[in-house]
C-alpha cells in the first residue's frame, strides 16, 4: 500500500478493514485477489469500504453460489 494513503496507522487500519470484508464475504475458492487502495479509501468508514469491495466482487463474479441462493449479497 502506498504512502499516499496515509501514515502507517492509517494504512494498517485500511488493510485490516479490507481483510475483514474479504474474510466475511462468501467468495469462491481458488481466487487470488489484489486490492489497490487509493487515497480516498482512508476517508471512508468500514461500511463504505465493504460496499465498494462487495460491488467489485459481484461485478467480477467471484461470489460463491449455493442452491438456495436467491442472488442476494
C-alpha positions as a printed Julia matrix, in Angstrom:
73×3 Matrix{Float64}:
   0.0     0.0     0.0
   1.34    3.38   -0.96
   2.31    6.11    1.47
  -0.14    8.35   -0.36
  -2.95    6.57    1.5
  -1.72    7.93    4.82
   0.73    7.26    7.59
   1.4     3.75    8.92
  -1.54    3.83   11.31
  -4.0     4.74    8.55
  -2.55    2.2     6.1
  -2.81   -0.58    8.67
  -6.37    0.4     9.51
  -7.34    0.27    5.83
  -5.54   -3.07    5.45
  -7.41   -4.55    8.43
 -10.76   -3.33    7.11
 -10.12   -4.81    3.66
  -9.09   -8.16    5.14
 -12.19   -8.3     7.34
 -14.53   -7.55    4.44
 -12.96  -10.28    2.31
 -12.94  -12.71    5.24
 -16.69  -12.3     5.8
 -17.67  -12.43    2.12
 -18.84  -15.72    0.62
 -16.27  -15.99   -2.16
 -15.47  -18.91   -4.42
 -12.43  -20.99   -3.53
  -9.25  -20.7    -5.56
  -9.19  -16.97   -6.23
  -6.24  -14.71   -5.51
  -7.36  -11.11   -5.26
  -5.32   -7.92   -5.21
  -6.86   -4.7    -3.98
  -5.11   -1.42   -4.69
  -6.13    1.16   -2.12
  -6.34    4.7    -3.42
  -6.05    7.88   -1.39
  -9.8     8.31   -0.74
 -10.13    4.91    0.94
  -8.57    6.39    4.09
 -11.53    8.76    4.4
 -14.15    6.02    4.13
 -15.57    4.06    7.01
 -15.93    0.28    7.2
 -19.35    0.21    5.53
 -18.24    2.32    2.56
 -15.2     0.08    2.03
 -17.4    -3.0     2.42
 -19.85   -1.72   -0.17
 -17.08   -0.98   -2.67
 -15.38   -4.37   -2.21
 -18.63   -6.32   -2.43
 -19.62   -4.41   -5.56
 -16.27   -5.26   -7.16
 -16.61   -8.93   -6.2
 -20.15   -9.02   -7.59
 -19.03   -7.47  -10.87
 -16.13   -9.95  -11.08
 -18.49  -12.87  -10.45
 -16.49  -14.4    -7.6
 -19.3   -14.89   -5.07
 -19.99  -18.45   -4.02
 -23.34  -19.65   -5.33
 -25.34  -22.2    -3.36
 -28.53  -23.99   -4.49
 -30.69  -21.99   -2.06
 -29.09  -18.67   -3.03
 -31.57  -16.18   -4.47
 -28.86  -13.96   -5.95
 -28.75  -11.66   -2.93
 -25.46  -10.49   -1.49
